[in-house]
Amino acid sequence: MAVKTVIKTDKQKRPFCCDMLIMLILPAVMAWYYYGGSVLRTVFVCMLTGVLSETAGAFFMRCPRDLGDCSSLFTGAAMALMLPADFPVWAAAAGVVFAVAAVKLPLGGTGFSPFNPVAAGFSFLCLCWPDKIFNYPAIDTGSGYVKGASLAGMLSVNTSIRPNTINVFDIFTGNVPGPAGASCIIVLLGCAVFLGFSRRRSLINSAGFTAACALFALMFPRVYSYNARPVSLLMELCSGLLMFSALFLVTDPAVSPEKPFHRFLYGAFSGAACMLLRYFGKFEEGVCFALLLSNAMWPPLYERILRRESKRELRKRVKRRSKNRALSAERRAPDNA
């Protein structure tokens, strides 16, 4: 019998997705700063599409609506910020409809869907419009060498990045082409601080995910230079959707284990899958496919982990009881003598 991985979150004033929405405010502001109001229009359309999809889907499937948890709003906003700034609005809305109507509602709704809806929607867009979803507009004020080419795309070429290629300040401030709301690392670090204060347990998922990705980057660098390993670490962690996914997707409570160590293992498992698809996958960014893969493979693996821990705990109890009985027998022996 499969172990249910849905957790009971701590009692909070706000639902989980409301905190995620608050965290998305700064990435949205930075996206507006670099790309203009078109990004905010896409965010608004996607959020509205999420609410309408939830309402219509709940009506036709005759299941209860749960708009108060902000999950549909979060799905739309996150999807919009993961896309290029010039991605067609109608296509972005189609991804949100797929995420809500084809993944979230049919598979149990908020907190029960075994697959992350945002990851599923983004993967759907990757398969339908692969020529558009990784075609990022250039930033006029960005570094000349990487202008018009995303960091993840440069890494996938394997020979594009050398010491004179990158500007660390541009990378940390998001002044490089990439996903509209996922390129500014300083802002994402601020989101991580907020997550640590509001959802400390969820940050463990992110830590495991980031640690596994960092280990891969150090062991198997895709950078050619005398200091390849530290440059590889910087580029892998700061490129594409890796940091964004670590904070907003890997932390999904519907698939998170309960114990902190298990949360770290789940994050590390997802991170390993992410890096494998980055290295050997078809697309330059495979994090969403990796999350869907880990969502499917983690429950049976988690069940085996729990069974092994249960057997180990049972052996410890039996050994402890045997030891206590032996001590009791030794104490009784002088009295009988």
C-alpha positions, 0 to 999 in steps of 0.5 A: 500500500502506497504511503500518502505523502501529503502533509499537514502543514502547520497552522498559519494565518495564510495558506501556503500559496498566499505566501508564495504569491507574496514572494512573487511580488519582487520577481514581478517588479524586477521583470517589469523593470527589465522588460516593461509592462507587457510582463505584468499584462501576461501575469494578470492574464495568467492569474485571471485564466487560473481563476476562470479555469478553476471555476469552470473546471470545478463546475463541469467536474462537480467538485468544490471550488477552493479559490480562497487558497490562492493556488490558482492565482499562484499557478498563473503568476508563477507560470507567467514569470517563468516564461520569456518576456515576449512569450505569446500571452494566449500561449501562456494562458493555455499553459495555465488552463492545462495546469489547472484543468488537466492536472490540478483538478482531475488529480485531487485539487490543491494539496492532493495532486501528485504532480506539481501543476505549474511544472506540468503546465510549463512542460506542456508549453515546452512540448508545444512551443519549444522554439518560443519558450527558450527564445529570450529577448535581449536586454539592451543594458546587459553584458555584451557577450551574453546579450540575447543568449540565456545562461542555461543555453550557453551552458548547454552548448558546453563550450560557450562559457569562459572567464571573460564571458560572464559578468557576475554583477549582471548575473546577480542583478538579473541583467542577462537574458532569461525567464522574465521573473527568474533571472535576478538572483538577489531578489530570489535570495530575498525570497529565500529569506522570507521563506525561511521566516514564514515556512522554515520547513519548506526551505529544507526542500530547497536546501536539498535541491540546491545542494544536489545541483551544486554537487553536480556542478562541482563534480561535472563542470560544463565550463572550460577555464582554469577555475572551472568548478567555481564558475560552473557552480555559479553558472548552474545555480544562477541560470534558467529556472533552477533557483526559482524552482527551488523556492516555488516548485520544489516546496510544494506541500502536496508532495513533501514528506513530513520529517525534515531529513526526508524533505532534504532527501526529496529535494536532493532527489529532485535536484539530481533529476534536474541536473541529469536532464540539464546535462542529457535532456533535449531542452536547455532547461529540464527542471520542470520535467525533472520535478514531474519525474521525481513526483512520480518516482518519489512515493515508492522510494519514500515508501521503501525508506519508511519501511527500512526505517520502521524495520530498523526501529523495530530491531532497536526495540527488540534489542532494547527489550532483550537487554532489559530482560537480561539486566532484570534476570541478572538482578533477580539471580542474587535474590534467588541464590 
